[in-house]
Amino acid sequence: MSNLATRLLLSSAVAFLINPEAHAQVATSEPEGTTATEADGSDLAAAAPAETGEGIVVIGSRRRDRSITDSAVAVDVISPDDIATTGYTDVNDALRTLVPAFNAQRLQGNDGSSFVRPITLRGSPADHVLLLMNGKRRHRASIVQIGTGHASTSGSQGQDFNVIPPIALSSVEVLRDGASAQYGSDAIAGVINLELKKQKSGGSIISQVGEYYESGGRTYDIQGHVAVPVGDRAYLNIAAQFTDQAKAFARKAHHAGAEALKEAGVPGVPPHPEGNLDPRYMAFKAIWNAGVEIGSELEGYSFGNYMMGESSVTFGLRQPFAAGGLNGHNTYANSAFDLSPAHPQAFNLATIYPGGFTPEFKGNLEDFSAVVGLRDRNGRLNWDLSGRYGTNTVDYLITSTINASLGVNSPTAFKPGSLTQRELQFDAEASYELTDDILAFAGISHRKETYVIGEGDEASYTTGPLRDLPAGSNGFQGFSPEFAGSFDSSSYAVFAEVDADITSRWNLSAAGRYEDYEQFGDNFSYKFATRFEISEALALRGSVSTGFRAPAAGQVFGTSLTSQLDGIGGFILDAVLVPGSPAAQVFGSESLKPETSFNMSAGIVFTGLEGFLATLDLYQIDVDDRLLLTPSLETTAAQRAALAAIGFPNGADIQEVRYFQNEMNTRVRGFDLVSTYRHKWSANASTDLSLAVNYNEQHLRGAPPSGFSPAVVTEFERGTPRWRGNLGATTRVGDFALMTRAIHYGAWRRLDGASFLPRKAVTLFDAELTYSGIRNVDLSVGARNIFNIYPPDRGAARARAGLIYDNHSVFGVAGGFYYVNAKIRF
């Protein structure tokens, strides 16, 4: 909340911007992306349904008359009604349910990855997927994904999808194609655009209460949206959401060590020694979208968001002595430095935590963005000037833990520090219709990123007088002065695009982008896309493009020290090192360089039957110098001594290290099939059917880099399902609507140590029944994962520690979830 005053000032500026009394005339054009129906104040869902191909899309082309079937590349358009029927209240899980090429894991005990979830699109990591809002780039999250547990996504620093109230959205557009030449760095695998509502009147409220069948996690969620009446010349939409989700726990789990401690009469054994399933989560999210017509030509606009939340996860039990076949934790060991001049007292951790301790790791999250712009959207010449500022911060707190090396002087709660990502960007864009069939577009952009690592409490990272005991706050060590600091990166870009209808049946577009990065040099990316209409029922489309992604500031400068469970009750101190730093050079690390990509796609669009649409798109994405976090590398005594000699914090105790590297060339290849059909049985009865399938293969091109064993290579290539799909049916009869959905995850492999655990294909089923017989009210009852399917375990050793479900499951870990919803429109 330290920047609250600045944000209040920006909000005041927004209020001034939308004041209709401050401007003189009314323009006749509608705001960008607004349909005539929406401009009148009704929901976008009341307009032409996207599945018919009539919905106009914002991304994929600079032309404003393109629909999903006219587009030369694959674009999905998801309506608010689609999101609501998933039963989820965040965009991550809704997209995971509706778009098979998209996935978002729930990593409930993996440090910062528990708070900002890693996503993938077409098997590519979060920082290969660009997130836009109203067509403008969103800032990155501050958390670097060092805890994903999977070689293909570990180390990504993408954007946080879960900071926007879903009720604020008029649509979500998913561009499944490389688009770096159009939108810049990070758009290697695709682009997702969140379009905000631009209504002039009305509003709605949605509330939900739900809980998992067996594991708890009761959730309360309420969302509201209102279009504030500000006159014919302006629009102001405000939306907010409050979510309160309790932790979910594996009720059937048995921690062998904890059970043995209880049987021995040891007091104070923590109630959930296995840790949690879904984390504790509470958040408030707000957003605004505003615009005003200035004269007959111009529109001033502003939109942005504010989010504050807190989330917490419980780490596994650190037990005081060996019991139940599990080892005692090394924080309970006797120290040779007890009763010494530096520590004259005797230290016995059992007097503080007699039954062991389970560290509670918390993240206080804050996200803010503001975009202000001025544009001319009338006539053949259009232009847009805009500036945006965004910041994302996580402040860490860890409680119920210890810095054993401090002995009797150690706190039991620590502030390990904070991470902040800030971005400032200015854009100038212009387009000109050379003829009715040819559009030329060009622009320039400047972007500055700042990554800040905030220093933790001294007690959270220091080595105390009992230096033969583990140092730092156990579970997650604080950022020391050597790690903390502020780091900047900036870039400039010049880009252009031409979109031409060569004939009435053939469209061709070409785009180019030159970017110059302060730290990484320059790059030129290009894209060619085309669509040829064979007949009114059948069209071919395809594209060829190159891409570019500069390493994010968090990847260049980020670092951490964490305690990782070894599977038999012990814990390993794991360090993530700054690439190319003196510490990383001990292990052969070099400075990072940009990733480059080459994309190809080819597709078919069929609309030959009334109410039926089908698209099939094949793709290949080659990435050179792929940026990944290495697998954990065991340190040798000589390497630990070298770390200690250069003054690396706790260097003598570090047992495993990881660091970012650019030593892999990869290939992703697959296809997307999307099909929808609407059948009307009678005037008040209809059925909508949808089928979406994604097949995705990932391969390593060339020899694996150092540290990538054959097992890690197999995990990289087979560690996520190759097949994903969903089949849905919504039948409406009078005032009732029944939605049923099957979601399929293909087989995959889970690396566990040096061996693999088989993961069979699984199909989950969802259902929701809605009653709309009350005016302006919809009442729904539904369930996700109806048959309460849990992920498989990770073997007997992990089960003894209470880990009976795979915490890296691709579909969630807490089983079936039931809920009731109420929506009120006004």
C-alpha positions in Angstrom: 0.0 0.0 0.0 3.0 2.3 0.0 2.1 3.7 -3.4 -1.5 4.3 -2.5 -1.3 8.1 -2.8 0.1 7.9 -6.3 -2.7 5.6 -7.3 -5.3 7.8 -5.8 -3.9 10.7 -7.9 -4.1 8.5 -11.0 -7.7 7.6 -10.2 -8.5 11.3 -9.8 -7.0 11.8 -13.3 -9.3 9.1 -14.6 -12.3 10.8 -13.0 -11.4 14.0 -14.8 -10.9 12.2 -18.1 -14.4 10.8 -18.1 -16.2 14.0 -16.9 -18.5 14.9 -19.8 -18.7 18.5 -18.7 -15.0 19.0 -19.6 -15.5 18.4 -23.3 -17.6 20.0 -25.9 -18.8 17.8 -28.7 -20.0 14.3 -29.4 -18.3 11.9 -31.9 -20.3 9.5 -33.9 -18.0 6.5 -33.7 -18.1 3.8 -31.1 -15.2 2.9 -28.9 -12.7 0.4 -30.2 -14.0 -3.2 -30.0 -17.6 -2.1 -29.1 -20.5 -3.6 -31.0 -23.6 -1.7 -31.6 -25.5 -3.9 -29.2 -22.9 -3.4 -26.5 -22.8 0.3 -26.9 -26.5 0.4 -26.1 -25.7 -1.0 -22.7 -26.4 -4.8 -23.0 -23.9 -7.6 -22.4 -21.7 -8.6 -25.2 -23.1 -12.1 -24.9 -26.4 -10.7 -26.3 -24.6 -9.9 -29.5 -23.9 -12.3 -32.3 -22.3 -15.4 -30.8 -18.6 -15.9 -31.4 -19.0 -19.5 -32.5 -21.0 -18.4 -35.6 -17.9 -16.6 -36.9 -19.6 -13.2 -36.6 -17.7 -11.9 -33.5 -15.2 -9.2 -34.4 -11.7 -9.8 -33.0 -9.1 -7.3 -31.9 -6.0 -9.4 -32.1 -4.3 -11.2 -35.0 -4.8 -8.4 -37.5 -4.8 -4.6 -37.5 -8.0 -4.6 -39.5 -11.2 -3.8 -37.6 -13.4 -6.0 -39.8 -12.0 -9.4 -39.0 -14.0 -12.2 -37.4 -12.6 -15.5 -36.1 -13.3 -17.2 -39.5 -11.9 -14.3 -41.5 -8.6 -14.3 -39.6 -5.5 -15.7 -41.2 -4.5 -17.3 -37.9 -6.2 -19.2 -35.2 -8.2 -17.1 -32.7 -10.6 -18.2 -30.0 -13.2 -15.8 -28.7 -14.5 -16.6 -25.2 -17.6 -14.9 -23.9 -18.4 -14.0 -20.2 -21.2 -16.7 -20.3 -18.5 -19.3 -21.3 -16.4 -18.3 -18.4 -19.3 -18.4 -16.0 -20.2 -22.0 -16.9 -16.8 -23.3 -15.9 -17.6 -22.6 -12.2 -14.3 -20.9 -11.8 -13.8 -17.4 -10.5 -10.4 -16.7 -12.0 -9.3 -16.4 -15.6 -6.5 -19.1 -15.3 -8.8 -22.0 -14.6 -11.5 -20.8 -16.9 -9.1 -20.7 -19.9 -7.6 -24.1 -18.8 -11.1 -25.5 -19.0 -12.2 -23.9 -22.3 -8.9 -23.9 -24.4 -7.2 -27.2 -24.6 -3.9 -25.6 -25.8 -3.8 -23.6 -22.6 -3.0 -25.0 -19.1 -2.4 -23.6 -15.7 -1.1 -25.8 -12.9 -1.9 -25.6 -9.2 1.5 -25.8 -7.5 0.3 -25.5 -3.9 3.6 -25.8 -2.0 6.2 -24.6 -4.5 7.3 -21.3 -3.0 6.3 -18.3 -5.1 4.8 -20.5 -7.8 2.0 -21.2 -5.3 1.0 -17.5 -5.5 1.4 -16.7 -9.2 0.6 -19.9 -11.2 2.7 -20.8 -14.3 0.7 -21.2 -17.5 1.4 -22.8 -20.8 0.1 -22.3 -24.3 0.8 -25.0 -26.9 3.3 -26.5 -24.5 5.3 -23.2 -24.3 6.0 -21.5 -21.0 4.4 -18.4 -19.5 6.9 -15.9 -20.9 6.3 -17.2 -24.4 2.7 -16.0 -24.1 1.9 -12.3 -24.2 -1.0 -11.0 -22.1 -2.9 -7.8 -23.3 -5.7 -5.9 -21.9 -7.8 -3.8 -24.4 -5.0 -4.5 -26.8 -2.3 -3.1 -24.6 0.6 -5.1 -23.1 0.3 -6.1 -19.4 3.3 -6.0 -17.1 5.0 -9.1 -15.9 4.5 -10.7 -12.5 7.4 -10.2 -10.0 7.7 -14.0 -9.3 10.0 -16.1 -11.4 8.8 -19.6 -11.7 11.6 -21.5 -10.0 9.3 -24.1 -8.4 7.3 -25.5 -11.3 8.9 -28.9 -11.0 9.0 -29.3 -14.8 11.9 -28.8 -17.1 9.9 -27.1 -19.9 8.4 -24.3 -17.7 10.9 -23.9 -14.9 12.3 -20.4 -14.7 9.7 -18.5 -16.7 8.6 -15.0 -15.7 5.3 -14.3 -17.3 2.3 -12.2 -16.5 -0.3 -12.9 -13.8 -3.7 -13.8 -15.3 -5.4 -13.8 -12.0 -5.7 -10.1 -11.1 -8.7 -9.2 -13.2 -12.4 -9.8 -12.1 -13.9 -12.0 -14.8 -17.2 -10.0 -14.5 -15.3 -7.0 -16.0 -14.6 -8.9 -19.3 -16.6 -8.5 -22.5 -14.5 -11.3 -24.1 -11.2 -13.1 -24.0 -9.4 -13.5 -27.3 -6.8 -16.3 -27.6 -4.4 -15.9 -30.5 -2.8 -19.3 -31.0 0.1 -18.2 -33.3 3.5 -16.6 -33.1 3.1 -12.8 -33.1 6.4 -11.2 -32.0 6.5 -9.1 -35.2 3.2 -7.6 -34.3 3.2 -7.3 -30.5 6.9 -7.6 -29.5 8.9 -9.8 -27.2 7.2 -12.7 -25.4 4.6 -13.4 -28.2 6.4 -16.6 -29.4 3.6 -19.0 -28.8 0.6 -16.7 -28.8 -1.3 -13.7 -27.4 -4.2 -13.5 -25.0 -6.2 -10.3 -25.0 -8.7 -9.4 -22.2 -11.3 -7.0 -23.6 -13.1 -5.0 -20.9 -16.8 -4.1 -21.0 -17.6 -0.6 -22.5 -21.3 -0.4 -21.6 -23.0 2.9 -21.0 -25.6 1.6 -18.5 -26.6 -1.4 -16.4 -24.6 -3.8 -14.4 -24.6 -7.2 -12.7 -23.6 -9.0 -9.5 -22.4 -12.6 -9.3 -21.9 -14.5 -6.1 -20.6 -18.0 -5.5 -20.2 -20.4 -2.6 -18.4 -23.7 -3.1 -16.3 -26.3 -1.5 -14.3 -29.5 -2.4 -16.2 -32.7 -1.7 -13.7 -34.1 0.8 -10.7 -31.7 1.2 -12.5 -28.5 2.4 -11.3 -25.3 0.7 -14.6 -23.5 1.1 -14.7 -20.5 -1.2 -16.8 -17.4 -1.1 -16.7 -15.1 -4.1 -18.6 -12.0 -5.0 -18.2 -9.9 -8.2 -19.9 -6.7 -9.3 -19.9 -4.6 -12.4 -21.6 -1.3 -13.0 -21.7 1.0 -16.1 -21.8 4.5 -14.5 -24.1 6.9 -16.5 -21.8 9.7 -17.6 -23.7 11.0 -20.6 -23.8 10.1 -24.3 -20.2 11.2 -24.9 -18.6 8.9 -22.4 -18.5 5.5 -20.7 -17.2 4.4 -17.3 -17.2 0.8 -16.3 -16.1 -0.3 -12.8 -15.9 -3.8 -11.6 -14.7 -5.4 -8.4 -14.3 -8.9 -6.9 -13.7 -10.3 -3.4 -12.5 -13.9 -3.0 -12.0 -15.8 0.3 -10.7 -19.3 -0.1 -9.8 -21.6 2.8 -7.0 -24.1 2.5 -7.8 -27.6 1.2 -6.2 -30.6 2.9 -5.8 -34.3 2.0 -8.1 -35.8 4.6 -6.9 -39.3 3.8 -3.2 -38.5 4.2 -1.2 -40.1 7.0 2.2 -38.7 7.9 4.1 -41.7 9.3 6.4 -39.6 11.3 3.7 -37.4 12.9 1.6 -40.5 13.7 4.6 -42.1 15.4 5.3 -38.9 17.4 1.7 -38.8 18.6 1.8 -42.5 19.6 5.0 -41.8 21.6 3.1 -39.0 23.5 5.1 -36.2 22.0 3.1 -32.9 22.4 2.6 -30.2 19.8 2.6 -32.2 16.6 1.2 -29.9 13.9 -2.3 -30.7 12.7 -1.4 -30.9 9.0 2.1 -32.3 8.8 1.7 -33.2 5.1 1.0 -29.5 4.1 -2.0 -28.3 2.2 -3.5 -29.0 -1.2 -5.0 -25.7 -2.5 -3.5 -22.7 -0.6 -5.3 -20.1 1.5 -6.2 -17.2 -0.8 -8.0 -13.9 -0.1 -8.0 -11.0 -2.6 -9.7 -7.8 -3.6 -9.6 -6.9 -7.3 -10.9 -3.8 -8.9 -10.8 -2.4 -12.5 -12.0 0.5 -14.5 -12.5 1.2 -18.2 -13.4 4.7 -19.3 -13.5 6.8 -22.4 -14.9 10.1 -23.7 -15.4 11.5 -27.1 -13.6 14.8 -27.6 -15.0 16.8 -30.5 -16.0 14.8 -33.5 -12.7 13.0 -34.1 -11.0 12.0 -30.9 -11.4 9.7 -28.0 -9.6 9.9 -24.7 -9.5 6.7 -22.8 -8.1 5.1 -19.6 -8.3 1.7 -18.0 -6.4 -0.1 -15.3 -6.6 -2.3 -12.3 -5.8 -2.6 -8.6 -5.4 -5.8 -6.7 -4.4 -6.7 -3.2 -4.3 -10.1 -1.8 -2.7 -12.6 0.5 -2.0 -16.3 0.0 -0.3 -18.9 2.2 0.9 -22.4 2.0 2.0 -24.9 4.7 5.3 -26.7 4.1 5.9 -30.3 5.2 6.8 -31.3 8.8 10.3 -30.8 10.2 10.1 -33.5 12.8 12.3 -33.4 16.0 13.8 -36.9 15.7 13.6 -40.0 13.6 10.2 -41.7 13.9 7.8 -43.6 11.6 10.6 -44.4 9.2 11.3 -40.7 8.5 14.4 -38.8 9.6 14.6 -36.0 12.2 15.3 -32.6 10.8 18.8 -31.1 11.1 17.6 -28.0 12.9 17.1 -30.2 16.0 20.7 -31.4 16.0 23.1 -30.5 18.9 25.5 -27.8 18.2 29.2 -27.9 19.0 29.0 -24.2 19.7 26.5 -24.4 22.5 27.8 -22.9 25.8 30.5 -21.0 23.9 31.3 -17.3 24.4 29.3 -16.5 21.3 26.3 -18.5 22.5 26.6 -19.1 26.3 23.1 -20.7 26.5 22.1 -24.3 25.6 19.8 -24.4 22.6 17.2 -27.1 22.3 14.7 -26.5 19.5 12.3 -29.0 21.1 11.5 -26.5 23.8 10.0 -24.3 21.1 8.6 -26.9 18.7 8.4 -30.2 20.7 6.4 -32.0 18.0 8.1 -30.5 15.1 7.2 -27.5 12.9 5.5 -26.8 9.6 6.7 -23.4 8.2 3.9 -21.2 7.0 4.9 -19.4 3.8 2.9 -16.3 3.0 2.8 -13.8 0.1 1.2 -10.4 0.3 0.4 -9.5 -3.3 -0.2 -6.2 -4.9 -0.8 -5.4 -8.6 -1.6 -2.0 -10.2 -1.8 -0.8 -13.7 -3.0 2.4 -15.5 -3.2 3.1 -19.2 -4.1 6.6 -20.5 -4.4 7.4 -24.2 -5.8 9.5 -27.0 -6.8 8.2 -30.3 -8.5 9.1 -33.6 -10.6 6.3 -35.0 -12.5 8.1 -37.8 -11.7 8.3 -41.4 -8.9 6.6 -43.3 -6.1 7.9 -41.1 -6.2 6.7 -37.5 -3.7 7.1 -34.7 -3.3 6.2 -31.1 -1.0 7.7 -28.4 -0.8 5.9 -25.1 1.3 5.5 -22.0 1.0 2.7 -19.4 2.5 2.0 -16.0 2.3 -1.3 -14.2 3.7 -2.8 -11.0 3.5 -6.2 -9.4 4.8 -6.8 -5.9 5.0 -9.8 -3.5 6.1 -9.3 0.1 7.1 -12.5 1.7 6.4 -13.6 5.3 7.3 -16.9 6.8 6.1 -18.0 10.3 6.2 -21.1 12.5 9.9 -21.6 11.6 13.4 -20.9 12.9 16.9 -19.8 12.0 18.6 -22.5 14.1 22.0 -21.0 13.7 20.8 -18.1 15.9 19.9 -20.5 18.7 17.9 -19.0 21.5 18.0 -15.6 19.9 16.1 -16.7 16.8 12.7 -15.3 16.0 10.0 -17.7 14.8 8.6 -15.4 12.2 10.6 -13.6 9.5 10.2 -11.2 6.6 12.4 -12.7 3.9 12.1 -9.7 1.6 10.1 -8.7 -1.4 10.0 -8.8 -5.2 8.7 -6.0 -7.4 8.3 -5.7 -11.2 7.7 -2.3 -12.6 7.1 -1.3 -16.2 6.7 2.0 -18.0 5.8 2.1 -21.7 4.9 4.7 -24.3 3.4 3.9 -27.7 2.6 5.8 -30.8 0.7 4.0 -33.6 -1.0 5.0 -36.8 -2.9 3.3 -39.6 -3.9 4.4 -43.0 -6.4 2.8 -45.4 -4.6 3.2 -48.7 -7.7 1.8 -50.4 -10.8 -0.1 -49.2 -8.8 -3.3 -49.5 -5.3 -2.2 -48.2 -4.4 -1.1 -44.7 -1.0 0.1 -43.7 0.0 0.3 -40.0 3.2 1.6 -38.2 4.3 2.5 -34.7 7.1 3.1 -32.2 7.4 2.1 -28.6 9.7 2.6 -25.6 9.5 0.2 -22.6 11.5 0.3 -19.4 11.4 -2.6 -16.9 12.7 -2.4 -13.3 13.1 -5.4 -11.1 13.6 -4.8 -7.4 14.7 -7.4 -4.8 13.9 -6.1 -1.4 16.2 -7.1 1.4 14.8 -9.4 4.1 15.2 -9.2 7.9 18.8 -9.9 8.9 17.7 -12.8 10.9 16.1 -14.4 7.8 19.4 -14.8 6.0 22.3 -14.5 8.5 24.5 -17.2 9.9 24.4 -17.1 13.7 26.9 -18.3 16.3 25.7 -21.9 16.0 27.1 -22.1 12.6 27.0 -25.9 12.4 23.2 -25.7 12.3 21.1 -24.6 9.3 21.2 -20.9 8.7 18.5 -18.6 7.6 14.7 -18.9 8.0 14.0 -22.5 7.4 11.8 -23.2 4.4 12.6 -20.0 2.5 15.7 -17.9 3.3 15.6 -14.1 3.1 17.3 -12.0 0.5 20.6 -10.8 1.8 22.2 -7.4 0.9 24.3 -9.3 -1.7 21.1 -10.3 -3.4 19.0 -7.2 -2.9 18.9 -4.2 -5.3 17.1 -2.5 -8.2 17.9 -3.5 -11.8 16.7 -1.8 -15.0 16.3 -2.9 -18.5 14.9 -0.8 -21.4 14.1 -1.3 -25.1 12.9 0.6 -28.2 10.8 -0.8 -31.0 9.7 0.3 -34.5 7.1 -1.8 -36.2 4.9 -1.9 -39.3 2.3 -4.0 -41.0 0.4 -4.2 -44.3 -2.9 -6.1 -44.7 -4.3 -6.4 -48.2 -7.2 -8.1 -49.9 -5.4 -9.2 -53.1 -8.7 -10.4 -54.5 -12.2 -10.9 -53.0 -11.0 -14.4 -51.9 -7.3 -13.9 -51.1 -5.9 -11.9 -48.1 -2.2 -11.4 -47.4 -0.5 -9.5 -44.6 3.1 -8.8 -43.7 4.5 -7.4 -40.5 8.0 -6.5 -39.3 9.4 -5.3 -36.0 12.8 -3.9 -35.1 13.7 -3.9 -31.4 16.8 -2.7 -29.6 17.4 -3.9 -26.1 19.9 -2.0 -23.8 21.4 -5.2 -22.5 20.9 -7.7 -25.3 21.3 -5.9 -28.6 18.9 -5.6 -31.5 16.6 -8.0 -33.5 14.3 -7.9 -36.5 11.2 -10.2 -36.5 8.8 -10.7 -39.4 5.5 -12.4 -40.1 3.6 -13.3 -43.2 0.1 -14.6 -43.0 -2.5 -15.4 -45.7 -6.0 -16.7 -46.1 -7.5 -18.0 -49.3 -11.2 -18.7 -49.6 -11.8 -21.7 -51.8 -15.6 -21.3 -51.5 -18.1 -19.7 -49.1 -17.9 -22.9 -47.0 -14.1 -23.6 -47.0 -11.0 -21.5 -46.6 -7.3 -22.2 -46.1 -5.0 -20.1 -43.9 -1.4 -20.1 -42.7 1.5 -18.0 -41.5 5.3 -18.0 -41.3 7.0 -15.8 -38.6 10.1 -15.3 -36.5 10.1 -14.3 -32.9 12.3 -12.9 -30.2 12.3 -12.8 -26.4 14.8 -10.9 -24.3 15.4 -12.4 -20.9 13.3 -10.7 -18.2 14.9 -8.7 -15.5 13.8 -11.2 -12.9 15.6 -14.0 -14.8 18.8 -11.9 -15.2 19.0 -10.8 -11.6 16.7 -13.1 -9.5 18.0 -15.5 -6.9 16.7 -17.4 -3.9 17.6 -20.0 -1.2 15.0 -22.6 -0.3 14.7 -25.8 1.7 13.5 -28.7 -0.5 12.0 -31.9 0.8 14.2 -35.0 0.0 11.4 -37.6 0.4 12.6 -39.2 3.6 12.0 -36.4 6.1 15.2 -34.5 5.3 15.6 -31.1 3.6 18.1 -29.9 1.1 19.3 -26.3 0.8 18.8 -25.3 -2.8 20.2 -22.1 -4.4 19.1 -20.3 -7.6 22.1 -18.3 -8.8 22.3 -15.2 -10.9 23.4 -16.2 -14.4 27.1 -15.3 -15.1 27.7 -14.1 -11.5 30.8 -15.2 -9.7 28.8 -17.8 -7.8 27.2 -19.2 -11.0 30.6 -19.2 -12.7 31.7 -21.8 -10.2 29.4 -24.2 -12.1 30.2 -23.0 -15.6 27.3 -20.5 -16.0 27.5 -17.8 -18.6 25.5 -14.5 -19.1 22.1 -14.8 -20.8 21.2 -14.0 -24.4 17.9 -13.6 -26.1 15.8 -16.5 -27.4 14.8 -16.5 -31.1 12.0 -18.5 -32.7 10.7 -19.6 -36.1 6.9 -20.4 -36.4 4.9 -22.1 -39.1 1.1 -22.7 -39.1 -1.4 -24.0 -41.7 -5.1 -24.3 -41.2 -8.6 -25.0 -42.6 -11.8 -23.2 -41.8 -15.1 -24.9 -42.6 -18.5 -23.1 -42.3 -20.5 -25.1 -44.8 -23.4 -26.2 -42.6 -25.9 -23.9 -40.9 -24.9 -23.4 -37.3 -21.7 -25.4 -37.7 -18.0 -24.1 -37.6 -14.8 -26.2 -37.6 -11.2 -25.1 -37.8 -8.1 -27.3 -37.9 -4.7 -25.6 -37.5 -1.3 -27.3 -37.6 1.7 -25.6 -36.1 5.5 -25.9 -35.5 7.5 -23.6 -33.1 11.3 -23.8 -33.2 13.1 -21.9 -30.4 16.8 -21.4 -30.4 18.8 -20.6 -27.3 15.8 -21.6 -25.2 16.0 -20.0 -21.7 15.5 -22.5 -19.0 16.4 -23.1 -15.4 18.8 -26.0 -15.1 17.8 -29.1 -13.1 19.1 -29.2 -9.6 22.8 -29.9 -9.6 24.4 -31.5 -6.6 27.3 -29.5 -5.3 30.7 -31.0 -4.5 32.8 -30.2 -1.4 35.2 -28.1 -3.6 32.3 -26.1 -5.1 30.8 -25.4 -1.6 34.2 -24.2 -0.5 34.4 -22.0 -3.6 31.0 -20.5 -2.8 32.1 -19.8 0.8 35.4 -18.3 -0.3 33.6 -15.6 -2.4 31.3 -14.8 0.4 28.1 -16.4 -1.0 25.5 -16.5 1.8 25.5 -19.9 3.4 27.7 -21.1 0.6 29.3 -24.0 2.7 25.8 -25.5 3.3 24.3 -25.3 -0.2 23.7 -28.9 -1.4 22.0 -28.1 -4.8 22.2 -25.2 -7.2 20.2 -24.1 -10.3 20.8 -21.2 -12.7 19.4 -20.0 -16.0 21.0 -20.9 -19.2 20.6 -20.6 -23.0 21.9 -24.0 -24.2 18.9 -25.7 -25.7 17.2 -25.6 -29.1 13.6 -27.0 -29.0 10.7 -27.8 -31.2 7.0 -27.8 -30.5 4.7 -29.4 -33.0 1.0 -30.1 -33.0 -2.5 -29.2 -34.1 -5.7 -27.6 -32.7 -9.2 -28.7 -33.7 -12.1 -26.5 -32.7 -15.7 -27.2 -33.7 -19.0 -25.8 -32.6 -22.6 -26.6 -33.6 -25.9 -25.0 -32.6 -29.2 -26.9 -33.1 -32.6 -25.4 -32.5 -35.2 -28.0 -31.4 -38.0 -25.5 -31.2 -38.6 -21.8 -30.5 -37.6 -22.2 -26.9 -35.3 -25.2 -27.0 -31.7 -25.5 -28.4 -28.5 -27.3 -27.9 -25.0 -25.9 -28.4 -22.2 -28.5 -28.9 -18.5 -27.8 -28.8 -15.4 -29.9 -29.3 -11.9 -28.7 -28.9 -8.7 -30.9 -29.2 -5.1 -30.1 -28.9 -2.2 -32.4 -29.8 1.2 -31.1 -28.8 4.7 -32.7 -29.0 7.8 -31.1 -27.6 11.3 -32.2 -28.6 14.9 -31.2 -27.9 16.8 -30.4 -31.1 20.4 -31.4 -30.8 22.5 -32.5 -27.9 21.2 -31.8 -24.3 23.1 -29.2 -22.3 25.1 -29.9 -19.3 23.0 -31.1 -16.4 20.2 -32.4 -18.6 20.4 -36.2 -18.0 18.4 -38.6 -20.3 15.7 -38.7 -17.6 15.4 -34.9 -17.6 15.2 -34.8 -21.4 12.4 -37.4 -21.2 10.6 -35.2 -18.7 11.0 -32.2 -20.9 9.5 -34.1 -23.9 6.9 -36.2 -22.1 6.3 -34.4 -18.8 3.0 -32.9 -19.9 0.1 -34.6 -21.8 0.3 -34.6 -25.6 -3.4 -34.9 -25.9 -5.8 -32.4 -24.4 -9.5 -32.0 -25.3 -12.9 -31.0 -24.1 -16.4 -31.8 -25.3 -19.3 -29.7 -24.1 -23.0 -29.5 -24.5 -25.4 -26.9 -23.3 -29.1 -27.5 -23.7 -31.7 -24.7 -23.1 -35.3 -25.5 -22.6 -37.5 -22.6 -21.5 -36.1 -21.1 -18.4 -33.6 -24.0 -17.8 -30.1 -24.6 -19.2 -28.0 -27.7 -18.5 -24.3 -27.6 -19.3 -22.3 -30.8 -19.3 -18.6 -31.0 -20.2 -15.9 -33.7 -20.5 -12.2 -32.6 -20.1 -9.6 -35.0 -21.2 -5.9 -35.1 -20.2 -3.7 -37.6 -22.1 -1.0 -39.7 -20.5 2.3 -38.1 -19.3 5.4 -39.0 -17.3 6.4 -37.7 -13.9 10.1 -37.6 -13.1 10.7 -38.7 -9.5 14.4 -38.7 -8.7 16.0 -40.8 -11.5 12.9 -42.8 -12.3 9.5 -42.1 -13.9 6.1 -42.6 -12.5 3.4 -43.4 -15.1 0.5 -41.0 -15.4 -2.4 -42.5 -17.2 -4.9 -40.5 -19.3 -7.9 -39.1 -17.3 -11.2 -37.6 -18.2 -13.0 -35.2 -15.8 -16.6 -34.3 -16.0 -18.4 -31.0 -15.1 -22.1 -30.1 -15.0 -24.1 -27.0 -14.2 -27.9 -26.4 -14.1 -29.2 -22.8 -14.4 -32.7 -21.5 -13.8 -33.5 -18.1 -15.4 -37.3 -17.9 -14.6 -36.9 -14.9 -12.3 -36.6 -11.6 -14.1 -32.9 -10.5 -14.3 -31.8 -13.3 -12.1 -29.9 -16.5 -12.9 -29.5 -19.2 -10.3 -27.0 -22.1 -10.9 -25.9 -25.2 -9.1 -22.9 -27.1 -10.5 -20.0 -29.4 -9.9 -16.5 -29.7 -11.3 -14.8 -33.0 -11.4 -18.0 -34.7 -10.6 -16.5 -38.1 -10.0 -13.9 -36.7 -7.5 -10.8 -37.8 -9.3 -7.5 -37.1 -7.6 -4.1 -37.3 -9.2 -2.0 -40.4 -8.5 0.6 -40.5 -5.7 4.4 -40.3 -6.0 5.2 -43.7 -4.5 5.4 -45.2 -1.0 8.2 -43.0 0.2 6.4 -39.8 -0.4 3.1 -41.3 0.9 4.9 -41.9 4.3 5.3 -38.1 4.5 1.6 -37.6 3.7 2.1 -36.7 0.0 -0.5 -39.0 -1.4 -1.3 -36.9 -4.4 1.1 -35.6 -7.1 1.6 -31.9 -6.3 2.5 -31.3 -10.0 -0.7 -32.7 -11.4 -1.8 -31.1 -14.6 -5.5 -30.9 -13.5 -5.5 -30.0 -9.9 -5.0 -31.8 -6.6 -8.1 -31.3 -4.4 -10.7 -33.5 -6.1 -14.3 -32.6 -6.9 -15.8 -29.2 -6.2 -19.5 -28.2 -5.9 -20.9 -24.7 -5.9 -24.0 -22.5 -6.2 -24.1 -19.3 -8.1 -26.5 -16.4 -8.3 -26.3 -13.6 -10.9 -28.4 -10.4 -10.8 -28.6 -8.0 -13.7 -29.7 -4.4 -13.4 
